Amino acid sequence: MTFGEKLKEARKEAGLSQEQFAQKLSVSRSAVAKWESDKGMPDVNNLKVIAQLLDVSVDYLLDEDEKLSFNEMKEAIDLDLFEVTGKCRDKKDAACFSKYKTADAIYPLIRKKRLNKAEWLADFIAGAGIIQGADYLRDASAYYLVEIGEKQLLVNVSTDFITSRELAHKVDPKKFDFGNYTFRKATYRLI
């Protein structure tokens, strides 16, 4: 389970709505929604309060048995400044290559949403690929697995930002699961 899934489950078990939970923490409801959808993380002080309020440990919330550490770096970029050269197929490739040109390897990734039962049923009824297509339209950014020595980074390049997250455990570039997604290596490699 991801941090967001555990937070949502613990909040519901405590009988709190997102609004009530947000009020107790003195944060906005949208902040809680962001945390529960794994689009952000509370700061350390809020983590302690959350654990106490929900009667769970901080370790329980953070130990996702996933691959993400909390070393994240987000930088603003202007994609227009990057030029497509060499093995780069588009400006997002060029941005990742420019940032990590001294890396040992850069694998472009193909991201696929792992569907829950309800999504699978809706996708089956509506037509195969509808849910995946909608997910891609919602997030058309590019993903890369970057290897630098013993470290692996999951890098996301959107039109405005390049976000790099250090993975806590090594993954196989061919295929790995992360959160609600399965990533697999594209047919080409930047380095």
Helices and strands as residue ranges (DSSP letters): H 3-13, H 18-25, H 29-36, H 44-54, H 58-62, E 68-76, G 79-81, H 91-99, E 105-113, H 117-126, H 130-138, E 142-148, E 151-157, E 161-167, E 175-178, E 181-185
